[in-house]
């Protein structure tokens, strides 16, 4: 029987993307370039039924080799049409044929002008390599002897046959560069996807990579994001991913939303690429077997290059991903302090970042509880500990400062650092980056004055006195500091705002005593004379004494963040 082939071509319409700090997003009204995808070949099965090859599986399992085929069938008529009782067989390159069993979930008839997917499977007792070449629909008449077989339609297997999760996707048409837009082959969905974020997080359950895709609906009607999976790959291992969003993601016409996939990995895993897979189902004797077919491979850049982040100037307003609702549009966020100092006692270094949140509206706005991550010069990321705060909202036309503390190794040079601002709600329990910048550390303070934003403090003079306890012969110390304190207007100060911690050291570098004073509340620091008693004693008096002044604040986990702001020696 002579059958003519009908071929339909689909085109992928991509919306131009714009590059914003640390992420890529679609421009809703941007230019529309096009990119051709592989055409779908359709074969006539009957006068009114067409078939299209969707998926082919050829996988080694414990029982032998599992062969699976999924067909998409379309009824072109105006009436309900029964699915013919043809046998579906696969033919190998050596000429052997295997009959596949239909899924119990396959439809028996198709509605007019409707599509349906039909699944077939068989497990054969072969452990050698099997190469599939064709799919046959065969009409078998069992009511005559001997039975007769008539070949109805033969479909060549020209595309890749999926052999399991370890299979490498090498077809150039199926390899996508990072940040390139794509549609998922085999799915009847117009939704386009763009990779925009990949974060590596350390959780209580282990290391997890979080992949962020922008899903965009280019049509005028509502569409639902179909189910698919993203796996992470190294040269020798595959790590299965799982969709973070539990509820279906619905996109209105011309709308884009983020979707996320979590990929648990080993601790030191460095992913080289991602596989995009779709799920197929075969039902037999009431039990459903599910398997995945690889469709695309997304290449990842393995080199660490901090220069890919836009350069940030201290005090500038930050730009955020407009799709995140965490930070209100009327709140300006800027970085006002960014310094590093060595913590010799703990064998580490501490980086402190302080953000100003300014409410430019005429009504109170809730303080956004964003996360901040530091990207080191070697590419490793360090989670910030947020300052504990009692205030919940920003006053109209007023600002507030919130600090973050990062502990980094002593090997950190401070060159090429980057900061990420992250939304911990969008893809909870994982974080989503909504802004990232390359930031230079502020130079070490050499002036007699220092900043604890919004305060500027100058030490005009100071002295340390001591008293000897004749009972214990221990030395007790008191300090007198004359300060000039200036404060920036329109900046609120939280009750848990930074304090100044004065640490007194003898000439051998031993800590003698400490005193802490705040900028608010009873006994606060003032312009003029400030007296304090150091908690701690020494058994002998050593000269000279050194005073180190730290900016300290308590983080949400109860730890103390310290930043050295001044050091004086008698």
MOVENGI-V504162 format. One record per residue. N is the residue number from 0. SS is DSSP state (@ for helix, = for strand, . for the rest). PSI is psi in whole degrees, -180 to 180 (none if undefined). NEAR is the number of other C-alpha atoms within 8 Angstrom. Layout:
BEGIN
n = <N	N>
ss = <SS	SS>
psi = <PSI	PSI>
near = <NEAR	NEAR>
END
This chain:
BEGIN
n = <0	1	2	3	4	5	6	7	8	9	10	11	12	13	14	15	16	17	18	19	20	21	22	23	24	25	26	27	28	29	30	31	32	33	34	35	36	37	38	39	40	41	42	43	44	45	46	47	48	49	50	51	52	53	54	55	56	57	58	59	60	61	62	63	64	65	66	67	68	69	70	71	72	73	74	75	76	77	78	79	80	81	82	83	84	85	86	87	88	89	90	91	92	93	94	95	96	97	98	99	100	101	102	103	104	105	106	107	108	109	110	111	112	113	114	115	116	117	118	119	120	121	122	123	124	125	126	127	128	129	130	131	132	133	134	135	136	137	138	139	140	141	142	143	144	145	146	147	148	149	150	151	152	153	154	155	156	157	158	159	160	161	162	163	164	165	166	167	168	169	170	171	172	173	174	175	176	177	178	179	180	181	182	183	184	185	186	187	188	189	190	191	192	193	194	195	196	197	198	199	200	201	202	203	204	205	206	207	208	209	210	211	212	213	214	215	216	217	218	219	220	221	222	223	224	225	226	227	228	229	230	231	232	233	234	235	236	237	238	239	240	241	242	243	244	245	246	247	248	249	250	251	252	253	254	255	256	257	258	259	260	261	262	263	264	265	266	267	268	269	270	271	272	273	274	275	276	277	278	279	280	281	282	283	284	285	286	287	288	289	290	291	292	293	294	295	296	297	298	299	300	301	302	303	304	305	306	307	308	309	310	311	312	313	314	315	316	317	318	319	320	321	322	323	324	325	326	327	328	329	330	331	332	333	334	335	336	337	338	339	340	341	342	343	344	345	346	347	348	349	350	351	352	353	354	355	356	357	358	359	360	361	362	363	364	365	366	367	368	369	370	371	372	373	374	375	376	377	378	379	380	381	382	383	384	385	386	387	388	389	390	391	392	393	394	395	396	397	398	399	400	401	402	403	404	405	406	407	408	409	410	411	412	413	414	415	416	417	418	419	420	421	422	423	424	425	426	427	428	429	430	431	432	433	434	435	436	437	438	439	440	441	442	443	444	445	446	447	448	449	450	451	452	453	454	455	456	457	458	459	460	461	462	463	464	465	466	467	468	469	470	471	472	473	474	475	476	477	478	479	480	481	482	483	484	485	486	487	488	489	490	491	492	493	494	495	496	497	498	499	500	501	502	503	504	505	506	507	508	509	510	511	512	513	514	515	516	517	518	519	520	521	522	523	524	525	526	527	528	529	530	531	532	533	534	535	536	537	538	539	540	541	542	543	544	545	546	547	548	549	550	551	552	553	554	555	556	557	558	559	560	561	562	563	564	565	566	567	568	569>
ss = <.	.	.	.	=	=	=	=	.	.	=	=	=	=	=	.	=	=	=	=	.	.	=	=	=	=	.	.	.	.	.	=	=	=	=	=	.	.	.	=	=	=	=	=	.	.	.	.	=	=	=	=	=	=	=	=	=	=	=	=	=	.	.	=	=	=	=	=	=	=	=	=	=	=	=	.	.	.	.	.	=	=	.	.	.	.	=	=	=	=	=	=	.	.	.	.	=	=	=	=	=	=	.	.	.	.	.	.	=	=	.	.	.	.	=	=	=	=	=	=	=	=	=	=	.	.	.	.	.	.	.	=	=	=	=	=	=	=	=	=	=	.	.	.	.	.	.	=	=	=	=	=	=	=	=	=	.	.	.	.	.	=	.	.	.	.	.	.	.	.	.	@	@	@	=	=	.	.	.	.	=	=	.	.	.	.	.	.	.	.	.	=	=	=	=	=	=	=	=	=	=	=	=	.	.	=	=	=	=	=	=	=	=	=	=	=	.	.	.	.	.	.	=	=	.	.	.	.	=	=	=	=	=	.	.	.	.	=	=	.	=	=	=	.	.	.	.	.	.	=	=	.	.	.	.	=	=	=	=	=	=	=	=	=	=	.	.	.	.	.	.	.	=	=	=	=	=	=	=	=	=	=	=	=	.	.	=	=	=	=	=	=	=	=	=	=	=	=	=	.	.	.	.	.	.	@	@	@	.	=	=	.	.	.	.	.	=	.	.	.	.	.	.	.	.	.	.	.	.	.	=	=	=	=	=	=	=	=	=	=	=	=	=	.	.	.	.	=	=	=	=	=	=	=	=	=	=	=	=	.	.	.	.	.	=	=	.	.	.	.	=	=	=	=	=	.	.	.	.	.	=	=	=	.	=	=	=	.	.	.	.	.	=	=	.	.	.	=	=	=	=	=	=	=	=	=	=	=	.	.	.	.	.	.	.	.	.	=	=	=	=	=	=	=	=	=	=	.	.	=	=	=	=	=	=	=	=	=	.	.	.	.	.	.	.	.	.	.	=	=	=	=	.	.	=	=	=	=	=	=	=	=	=	=	=	=	=	=	=	.	.	.	.	=	=	=	=	=	=	=	=	=	=	=	=	=	=	.	.	.	=	=	.	.	.	.	.	.	=	=	=	=	=	=	=	.	.	.	.	.	=	=	=	=	=	=	=	=	.	.	.	.	.	.	.	.	.	=	=	=	=	=	=	=	=	=	=	=	.	.	.	.	.	.	.	=	=	=	=	=	=	=	=	=	=	.	.	.	.	=	=	=	=	=	=	=	=	=	=	.>
psi = <130	119	133	145	139	133	132	140	136	147	146	117	121	138	135	140	148	151	120	169	109	1	163	137	163	142	115	-32	29	178	158	89	162	153	124	139	168	132	147	126	125	135	139	131	-42	-172	-25	-10	130	152	151	135	118	-50	143	128	135	90	135	129	-179	-35	-7	-118	129	123	129	143	136	128	139	121	140	137	112	-4	176	11	159	133	131	143	124	150	49	149	140	124	153	141	135	169	-12	2	-3	140	142	131	128	144	140	148	144	-17	-3	141	152	-23	155	138	160	134	20	158	153	148	132	131	141	149	154	148	121	149	70	135	-6	176	131	125	120	139	-32	160	130	138	120	130	117	124	105	-4	6	158	125	161	153	147	133	122	122	-54	141	130	121	144	99	-25	-177	139	125	128	15	173	-23	-6	141	131	111	-12	122	-31	-18	7	124	136	151	136	-5	144	151	158	157	115	149	-14	136	64	134	-3	137	148	142	122	127	-14	142	110	139	120	146	117	177	-26	-9	-163	135	130	134	118	131	124	143	116	126	134	106	-5	179	-6	164	139	149	135	123	165	130	174	150	125	152	143	140	-172	-24	-4	151	136	122	137	169	140	134	-45	125	-28	151	142	117	131	126	170	134	23	147	142	157	143	156	149	133	128	100	135	176	164	-45	18	135	106	141	-29	172	142	134	123	148	153	137	155	137	128	130	130	43	-3	135	129	128	140	164	145	125	134	-44	157	130	117	141	143	125	-20	141	122	99	-15	-10	-15	142	146	135	140	128	131	-15	152	134	149	138	158	121	-17	-13	134	11	-45	121	142	-24	7	118	132	130	151	125	-19	139	100	159	141	160	136	88	-36	-35	0	39	-179	155	129	130	129	132	129	138	128	115	124	108	5	180	23	155	146	138	142	122	131	71	162	159	135	138	129	116	173	-21	3	-11	149	144	124	138	146	122	144	137	133	144	-23	138	-16	156	133	156	138	42	160	174	154	135	134	154	140	133	128	123	160	160	-18	-10	124	-24	-1	138	32	154	150	137	136	129	146	118	6	-33	-43	38	140	14	165	148	128	126	-8	147	141	151	123	136	141	146	144	155	138	123	0	161	-2	159	166	135	83	129	22	143	124	130	129	108	-34	162	158	155	130	162	160	139	126	110	-13	-44	-10	37	148	129	144	143	148	148	118	126	118	153	110	124	142	137	139	162	26	117	155	119	150	-25	25	163	149	166	128	121	120	130	127	144	-178	-17	0	12	140	121	-45	166	153	139	133	142	173	-9	164	180	141	21	163	142	164	130	-145	133	120	144	151	129	130	114	155	168	155	-11	156	123	141	137	162	148	136	126	129	128	144	118	146	156	133	173	-22	8	-3	168	130	132	137	119	123	-22	155	130	142	136	none>
near = <3	3	6	6	8	8	8	8	7	9	8	10	9	11	12	10	9	8	8	9	11	12	13	10	10	11	9	7	4	9	6	8	8	8	8	7	8	7	8	9	10	12	12	14	10	6	5	9	12	13	12	11	11	9	11	13	13	14	10	10	7	5	7	11	14	13	13	13	12	13	12	12	12	12	14	10	10	6	6	9	10	7	8	4	5	8	11	12	12	13	13	12	8	4	6	7	8	7	9	13	8	9	12	9	6	9	8	6	8	14	9	11	9	9	9	9	9	12	13	13	13	10	9	9	7	6	7	4	4	6	6	10	11	11	12	14	12	13	11	10	8	8	5	7	6	5	9	9	8	7	9	10	11	9	8	7	9	5	4	6	8	11	10	11	6	7	7	4	9	6	6	5	7	10	12	11	8	9	8	8	9	10	9	9	5	6	5	4	6	8	11	13	11	11	12	11	11	8	9	8	9	8	7	4	5	10	12	12	12	14	12	13	12	13	13	13	15	12	8	7	6	10	11	8	10	5	6	8	12	13	13	14	13	11	5	5	7	10	10	9	12	9	10	10	9	5	4	7	8	8	14	10	11	11	10	10	9	8	13	12	13	12	15	11	10	7	6	4	7	6	10	12	11	13	13	14	13	11	11	9	9	13	11	9	5	6	6	8	8	8	7	9	13	11	11	12	12	12	11	10	6	7	4	6	6	11	7	5	11	10	7	9	6	9	7	8	7	8	7	8	9	5	5	10	6	9	7	8	5	7	11	12	10	12	12	11	11	12	12	11	9	9	9	7	4	5	9	11	14	14	13	14	12	12	12	13	13	12	15	10	9	6	6	10	10	7	8	7	5	9	11	11	12	13	13	13	12	6	9	7	8	11	8	12	10	11	12	9	10	7	6	7	8	14	10	11	10	12	13	12	13	10	11	13	14	12	10	10	8	9	4	9	6	10	6	11	13	13	12	13	12	13	13	12	9	8	12	8	6	9	13	12	12	13	14	14	13	14	12	10	8	7	5	5	7	4	5	8	9	11	9	9	8	9	10	12	12	10	11	9	7	9	8	8	7	8	7	8	9	6	4	5	8	11	13	12	13	11	12	11	13	12	14	11	10	7	7	7	4	7	10	9	8	9	8	9	10	11	11	11	12	11	13	13	14	13	10	5	6	7	8	11	12	11	11	8	10	12	10	8	6	4	6	9	9	10	8	8	9	10	8	8	8	12	7	9	10	9	7	6	6	7	6	8	11	12	11	13	12	13	14	12	14	12	14	10	5	6	7	8	11	9	13	10	11	11	9	7	7	6>
END
